[in-house]
Every structure is written in structure tokens, then in C-alpha cells.
Amino acid sequence: MAHALKKFFRPAGALLFTLSDVSILPVSGSSMKTAIKPLPPILTAHLFSKLDGLLLDLLRSLAPEDWEKQTVSPKWKVKDVAAHLLDTPLRGVAIGRDGYGAESTGVNLPADLAAYINRLNQEGVTFYGRLSPAVLVALMEVATKLLAEYHASRDPYALAPYGVSWAGEEKSANWFDTAREFTERWHHQQQIRAAVEKPGIMTRELYYPVLDCFLRALPFAFRSVSAKPGTYLQINVSGECGGSWYLSRAEQAWQITEEPLGDKLSETTIPQEIAWRIFTKGIDRESALSQVKVTGHVALGLHILEMVTIVA
């Protein structure tokens, strides 16, 4: 897929915008001159077995009627989501470990990528949705073992087969691609749990890395938003699994920083219970607005509600 994406992505590691997309306000004082230290990698490969072990326990516990319950994803019931969680690791291992792609992507534009991923996902859901729950669970045991072994075998700092597109990257390090896959498996399992009214996976060990990965998309999500260099936005996710992230405006782009740099423009606080749903299109804007708090520049602070950390 990576070779096809080069037609519309910038060089490796670059964000998907040009300076003409960004309006920078005049600077009256000193701008941010401090060299920005990149955030540390998010290492999640060791967590796959635990997360998917919880998934298998969950699926084995479902009553026959549970498989037909609706999830927050409008088109998918519980069995559809489970089929997706079986399909994606098998495809991922085939591509990433074996270098096997069964077809050319034909991707030329970002919209093409979303349509391509949507098609593959629906084909997988249709195919594996034909299986009985018992067969699906049995195959899930195999697929999750392959997936955990594959991610554990990767050099975290080598280049992944393709980039994390929702963060604006053509090429990404393996650790980021692995963390992206971890967020997929976490949020889809959470969808099932919500649908069947089972306790969620709200532990700091498993949920904080998901939030941290999602919020690495902040610079790309704010790429067309204007601000004065030397200012920052603070994003909080409240709850024991959350934390604070700082989006700082440098001379020509937004960057995530470990600490606040410059003058605060806004502070946004999102409850951990809905943060994952906001970033995965699992809650409507009005429902989110009633639970999100912003101080300072409200429009800037609420722009995070537009951030999406899934391709399709």
C-alpha cells in the first residue's frame, strides 16, 4: 500500500499540508525558540496478548442473543465487530510479516484510501460473519497469537510497511504502527463491551497508551488552524487513565510537547469515558459538547472534536 500512497503524501515524516494552508498571526513578542524534544515512543507490543486475552474471554461469555446486539458503529452489530477483529490481524500479518499483498490498492487520493479500507473491512466482515460464533472464536485464538508474535518480533524503530495516515505520516516507525493497531483492537473490543453491557477496559495499563497514540494526531488535526508562535493548547483527558497533552505552536507548525511552552490559549478537558468515542466517530458532536469543558479560546479548544484517529 505504501508505494501507492506516495502520490499524495509528503516526504517521510512530513505533515500533509503546505505553508499556504496555515495562517500565522504576527508575533509581538518573542516566539518559541526552544528546541522541542520529541515525545517518547509508545511501546505496546507486549500488551497485545493481555488485551486479546480479554477479548477471547469476552467472546466466550456472550449469549447467542448478544452477538446480534447493535454497537455504536451504525453498520455493525457485535458479530460484525468480532468478524472485523478476526479479519484485520490475519491481513496485517500477511502484509507486514510475509510482505504479501493480494491486490494493487489503486490509491491516488486520501478519499481513495478511505474507500479502499472500507471495502476491505466490509469484505472481511461479510466473509467471517458467515461463521458460527464458536468457529469465529476458535479462529480468533489463532489470529491473535499470530498478531502478538508479529508485533513482538518487530524492531520498534525500523520503518513500518506504511504510515499512520490519520496522523499525517507517509512513513512511520514500527512502534507507531504497532500502537495504531493496538488502538484498533482496544476500541473495537470496547464497542462490543458497551453493546453487551460488560465492564470496559478502563485500566491505565491498557487505555492510556490508546489515548497517547490517538493524541499524536493533534498536529495534523490542527494543521489548518491559526495561532501565534509561542502559544499552546492544553488537552486533558480526565480520569485515572488519562493525562495532559500540550500542542505548541512553533514558527510554521503545531508540535506536541512534553511540557507547556509559551502562553496558554485554551484548555480542553474530556472525560475518559467518551474520549475514545470522540476520536473514533462513536459519539455525535452535540452529545460530546455537553460533556467537554473548555477554558480560554473556545473555538480553538473545541477543534479537537474534529480529530479522527481511524482511516474509515
C-alpha positions in Angstrom: 0.0 0.0 0.0 2.9 2.4 0.8 4.0 2.9 -2.8 0.5 3.9 -3.8 0.2 6.5 -1.0 3.4 8.3 -2.2 1.3 10.0 -4.8 -0.5 12.2 -2.3 1.7 12.1 0.8 4.6 14.4 1.6 8.2 13.1 2.2 8.8 10.7 5.0 7.6 12.0 8.4 6.1 15.2 7.0 2.7 16.5 7.7 0.1 16.7 5.0 0.0 20.5 4.5 1.9 23.3 2.9 2.6 26.7 4.4 -0.2 28.1 2.2 -2.7 26.1 4.3 -1.6 27.8 7.5 -2.1 31.4 8.5 0.4 32.6 11.2 -0.5 35.6 13.2 2.0 38.4 13.7 4.3 38.0 16.7 4.5 40.9 19.1 7.0 39.3 21.5 9.5 36.5 21.4 8.4 33.3 19.7 9.1 29.8 20.8 12.9 29.4 20.3 13.4 26.4 22.5 14.2 23.2 20.6 11.3 20.8 21.0 12.1 17.4 22.3 10.0 14.7 20.6 7.7 12.7 22.7 8.9 9.2 23.7 7.7 6.2 21.6 4.6 4.3 22.7 5.6 0.7 23.2 2.6 -1.6 23.2 3.7 -4.9 21.6 3.9 -6.6 25.0 0.3 -5.7 25.7 -1.4 -7.5 22.8 -1.6 -10.9 24.4 -3.3 -9.4 27.5 -5.7 -7.2 25.5 -6.7 -10.0 23.2 -6.9 -12.5 26.1 -9.6 -10.3 27.5 -11.3 -10.2 24.1 -11.4 -14.0 23.9 -12.8 -14.3 27.4 -15.5 -11.7 26.5 -16.5 -13.5 23.3 -16.7 -16.9 25.1 -19.0 -15.3 27.6 -21.6 -14.0 25.1 -25.1 -15.4 25.0 -26.5 -16.2 21.5 -28.6 -13.0 21.5 -25.6 -10.9 22.4 -24.0 -11.5 19.1 -26.8 -9.6 17.4 -26.8 -6.5 19.6 -26.1 -3.2 17.9 -22.8 -1.4 18.6 -22.1 2.4 18.5 -20.9 1.7 14.9 -24.1 2.2 13.0 -23.5 -0.5 10.4 -22.1 -3.2 12.7 -23.5 -5.5 15.3 -21.4 -7.3 17.8 -20.8 -10.2 15.5 -19.7 -7.8 12.7 -17.1 -6.2 15.0 -15.9 -9.6 16.1 -15.5 -10.6 12.5 -13.5 -7.4 11.8 -11.2 -8.2 14.7 -10.6 -11.6 13.2 -10.1 -10.3 9.6 -7.6 -7.5 10.4 -4.9 -9.4 12.2 -4.8 -12.0 9.5 -4.5 -9.4 6.8 -2.0 -7.4 8.9 0.3 -10.4 9.5 0.2 -11.4 5.8 1.2 -7.9 4.7 3.6 -7.0 7.5 5.3 -10.3 8.3 5.1 -12.0 4.9 5.1 -9.0 2.6 2.1 -10.4 0.8 -0.4 -8.1 -0.9 -3.1 -9.9 -2.9 -4.0 -6.8 -5.0 -2.9 -3.4 -6.0 -4.5 -0.7 -3.9 -5.3 1.8 -6.7 -5.0 4.5 -4.1 -4.3 8.0 -5.5 -6.1 10.4 -3.1 -6.9 10.3 0.7 -10.5 9.7 -0.2 -9.4 6.7 -2.2 -7.6 5.3 0.8 -10.8 5.5 3.0 -12.9 3.9 0.3 -10.3 1.1 -0.2 -10.1 0.4 3.6 -13.9 0.5 3.9 -14.2 -2.1 1.1 -11.6 -4.4 2.6 -13.2 -4.1 6.0 -16.7 -4.9 4.7 -15.5 -7.8 2.7 -13.8 -9.3 5.8 -16.9 -8.7 7.9 -19.1 -10.4 5.3 -16.8 -13.4 4.9 -16.1 -14.1 8.6 -19.7 -13.1 9.5 -20.8 -16.3 7.9 -19.1 -18.4 10.6 -20.7 -19.6 13.8 -19.6 -17.8 17.0 -17.8 -21.0 18.1 -15.8 -21.2 14.9 -15.1 -17.5 14.9 -13.7 -17.7 18.5 -11.6 -20.7 17.6 -10.0 -18.9 14.7 -9.6 -15.7 16.8 -7.3 -17.7 19.1 -5.0 -18.4 16.2 -5.2 -14.9 14.7 -4.5 -13.1 18.0 -1.5 -15.4 18.7 -0.1 -14.7 15.2 -0.6 -10.9 15.7 1.1 -10.8 19.1 4.1 -12.8 17.8 4.4 -10.5 14.8 4.3 -7.2 16.8 6.7 -8.6 19.4 9.2 -9.5 16.6 9.4 -6.0 15.1 12.2 -3.6 15.6 10.2 -0.7 17.1 12.4 1.9 15.5 12.5 0.5 11.9 10.1 1.7 9.3 6.7 0.1 9.1 5.3 -1.1 5.8 3.1 2.1 5.6 2.5 5.1 7.7 -0.2 6.2 10.2 -2.2 8.2 7.8 -4.6 9.8 10.3 -1.5 11.4 11.9 -0.4 12.8 8.6 2.5 10.4 8.1 3.5 8.7 4.9 6.1 6.6 6.7 6.0 5.7 10.4 8.2 3.8 12.8 7.1 0.3 13.7 6.3 1.4 17.3 3.7 3.9 15.9 2.1 1.4 13.6 2.0 -1.2 16.4 0.4 1.3 18.7 -2.1 2.2 16.0 -3.1 -1.5 15.7 -3.3 -1.6 19.5 -5.8 1.3 19.5 -7.9 -0.6 16.8 -8.1 -3.7 18.9 -8.8 -1.7 22.1 -11.6 0.4 20.8 -13.4 -2.3 18.8 -13.4 -4.5 21.9 -14.7 -1.6 23.9 -17.5 -1.3 21.3 -18.5 -4.9 22.0 -18.4 -4.4 25.7 -20.6 -1.3 25.6 -23.1 -3.1 23.4 -23.5 -6.1 25.7 -23.2 -4.0 28.9 -20.0 -5.6 30.1 -17.3 -3.7 32.1 -15.0 -1.7 29.9 -11.2 -1.9 29.6 -10.7 1.3 31.5 -7.3 0.4 33.1 -4.4 2.7 32.9 -2.2 -0.1 31.6 -4.4 -0.7 28.5 -6.2 2.6 27.9 -3.6 5.3 28.5 -1.4 4.0 25.5 -4.5 4.2 23.4 -5.1 7.8 24.4 -1.4 8.7 23.9 -1.4 7.2 20.4 -4.7 9.0 19.4 -3.3 12.3 20.6 -0.2 12.1 18.5 -2.6 13.1 15.7 -3.0 16.6 17.2 -0.6 18.4 14.9 -2.2 17.0 11.8 -5.7 17.6 13.1 -4.8 21.3 13.8 -2.7 21.8 10.6 -5.0 24.5 9.2 -5.7 26.3 12.5 -4.1 29.6 13.0 -2.2 30.7 16.2 0.7 32.9 17.2 4.1 31.1 17.6 5.0 30.8 21.2 1.5 29.7 22.3 0.0 26.4 23.2 -3.2 24.4 23.8 -3.7 22.0 26.7 -5.7 18.9 26.2 -6.7 16.9 29.3 -8.4 13.5 29.5 -9.9 13.3 32.9 -9.9 10.1 34.9 -7.3 7.7 36.2 -6.4 6.5 32.7 -5.9 10.0 31.3 -3.4 12.8 31.4 -2.4 16.1 29.8 -1.0 16.8 26.3 0.4 20.1 25.1 0.0 21.3 21.5 2.6 24.1 21.0 2.8 26.5 18.1 6.2 26.8 16.6 7.1 29.1 13.7 5.5 27.1 11.0 3.6 24.2 12.5 2.0 22.7 15.6 4.0 20.2 17.6 3.2 18.1 20.7 5.5 18.9 23.6 6.1 17.2 26.9 5.6 20.5 28.8 3.7 23.7 28.2 5.7 26.2 26.2 4.7 29.9 26.0 1.3 31.3 26.6 -1.8 29.1 27.0 -4.6 29.8 24.6 -7.1 27.2 25.8 -7.5 24.2 28.0 -9.9 21.4 27.0 -11.0 18.6 29.3 -12.6 15.5 28.0 -13.9 12.7 30.3 -12.1 9.4 29.7 -15.4 7.6 29.2 -16.0 9.5 25.9 -12.5 10.3 24.7 -12.2 7.1 22.7 -15.6 7.6 21.2 -14.8 11.2 20.1 -11.7 10.1 18.2 -13.3 7.0 16.6 -16.6 8.6 15.4 -18.5 6.8 18.2 -20.4 9.8 19.5 -22.2 12.8 17.9 -20.8 16.3 18.3 -23.8 17.6 20.4 -23.5 14.7 22.9 -19.8 15.3 23.2 -20.2 19.1 23.6 -22.4 18.6 26.7 -19.5 16.8 28.5 -16.4 18.6 27.3 -15.2 21.7 29.2 -13.1 24.5 27.6 -11.5 27.5 29.2 -9.8 30.3 27.2 -10.3 30.4 23.4 -13.4 28.2 23.0 -13.2 27.6 19.2 -9.6 26.5 19.4 -10.3 24.3 22.3 -13.2 22.6 20.7 -11.4 21.9 17.4 -10.2 18.6 18.9 -13.7 17.3 18.4 -13.0 17.2 14.7 -10.0 14.9 15.2 -10.5 11.4 13.8 -8.0 8.6 14.5 -9.3 5.9 12.2 -9.0 5.8 8.5 -12.5 4.8 7.7 
